[in-house]
Amino acid sequence: MQRGCSPLKVKFFALLRDITGVKETTDFSGNILVELLEELCEHYGKDLTRWIFAPITGDDQERQLSGDIIIMVNGRAIEHLAGLATPLKEEDVVAIFPRLAGG
């Protein structure tokens, strides 16, 4: 396999596409997932940040995912990987979905 042939890809689903204005992007990077997510939130703004991260409260300055989001790296839920510390590399595909409630 040729190295560097495909950049890290981020895919957005459902209303997250409305927030970002794109279905997918290859314009962002990070060595670990939390770095990528922070870069995405900085670029796309407060609406995306509210979906992805839980509010920081009190003395706890460590980022936590909101309960409204599902993130997968290469088809695997990050809960089954290293969570926000999941390492990323070129050719990875990060998919971000809103949790859908319904009845």
C-alpha positions as CSV (number, residue, x, y, z in Angstrom):
1,M,0.0,0.0,0.0
2,Q,1.3,3.4,-0.9
3,R,1.8,5.7,2.1
4,G,0.2,9.1,2.1
5,C,-2.2,8.2,-0.7
6,S,-5.3,9.1,1.2
7,P,-5.8,11.7,3.9
8,L,-7.8,11.4,7.0
9,K,-11.5,11.6,6.2
10,V,-14.3,13.0,8.4
11,K,-17.9,12.2,7.5
12,F,-20.9,14.0,9.0
13,F,-24.4,12.6,9.2
14,A,-28.0,13.9,9.6
15,L,-28.3,17.4,11.1
16,L,-24.5,17.6,11.6
17,R,-24.3,18.0,7.8
18,D,-26.6,21.1,8.2
19,I,-24.3,22.5,10.9
20,T,-21.1,21.9,8.9
21,G,-22.5,22.5,5.4
22,V,-20.6,19.4,4.2
23,K,-21.1,15.6,4.0
24,E,-17.4,14.9,4.4
25,T,-14.0,16.7,4.6
26,T,-10.3,15.8,4.4
27,D,-9.2,19.3,5.5
28,F,-8.5,18.4,9.2
29,S,-6.1,16.2,11.1
30,G,-5.0,15.2,14.5
31,N,-2.7,12.6,16.1
32,I,-5.6,11.5,18.4
33,L,-9.3,11.9,18.1
34,V,-9.8,14.7,20.6
35,E,-7.3,16.9,18.7
36,L,-9.3,16.3,15.5
37,L,-12.6,17.1,17.2
38,E,-11.3,20.3,18.8
39,E,-10.0,21.4,15.4
40,L,-13.4,20.6,13.8
41,C,-15.2,22.5,16.6
42,E,-12.9,25.5,16.2
43,H,-13.6,25.6,12.5
44,Y,-17.4,24.9,12.5
45,G,-18.3,26.8,15.6
46,K,-20.4,26.6,18.8
47,D,-23.3,24.6,17.3
48,L,-21.0,21.7,16.5
49,T,-19.1,22.1,19.8
50,R,-22.4,21.7,21.7
51,W,-23.2,18.5,19.9
52,I,-19.8,16.9,20.3
53,F,-18.5,18.0,23.7
54,A,-20.3,18.0,27.1
55,P,-20.0,21.4,28.8
56,I,-16.8,21.8,30.9
57,T,-17.9,22.2,34.6
58,G,-16.0,23.1,37.8
59,D,-12.4,22.2,38.0
60,D,-12.6,19.4,35.5
61,Q,-11.0,20.8,32.3
62,E,-10.8,17.4,30.6
63,R,-13.0,17.2,27.5
64,Q,-15.9,14.7,27.6
65,L,-18.2,13.7,24.7
66,S,-21.7,14.8,24.9
67,G,-24.3,12.0,25.2
68,D,-25.8,13.2,21.9
69,I,-23.1,11.9,19.6
70,I,-21.8,8.6,18.2
71,I,-18.3,8.6,16.7
72,M,-16.8,5.7,14.8
73,V,-13.2,5.3,13.5
74,N,-13.0,2.9,10.6
75,G,-16.4,1.5,11.4
76,R,-15.7,0.8,15.1
77,A,-17.3,2.8,17.9
78,I,-14.7,4.7,19.8
79,E,-16.0,3.2,23.1
80,H,-14.5,0.0,21.8
81,L,-11.2,1.7,20.9
82,A,-9.4,4.3,23.2
83,G,-12.3,6.8,23.3
84,L,-11.1,10.4,22.8
85,A,-7.5,9.1,23.0
86,T,-8.0,6.9,19.9
87,P,-4.9,7.4,17.7
88,L,-5.5,8.5,14.1
89,K,-3.5,8.1,11.0
90,E,-3.8,8.8,7.3
91,E,-6.5,6.9,5.5
92,D,-8.6,6.6,8.7
93,V,-12.3,7.4,8.3
94,V,-14.0,9.2,11.2
95,A,-17.8,9.1,11.1
96,I,-19.8,11.4,13.4
97,F,-23.5,10.8,14.0
98,P,-26.1,12.4,16.2
99,R,-27.9,10.0,18.5
100,L,-31.4,9.8,17.3
101,A,-34.3,9.5,19.8
102,G,-37.6,8.2,18.6
103,G,-40.5,6.2,19.4
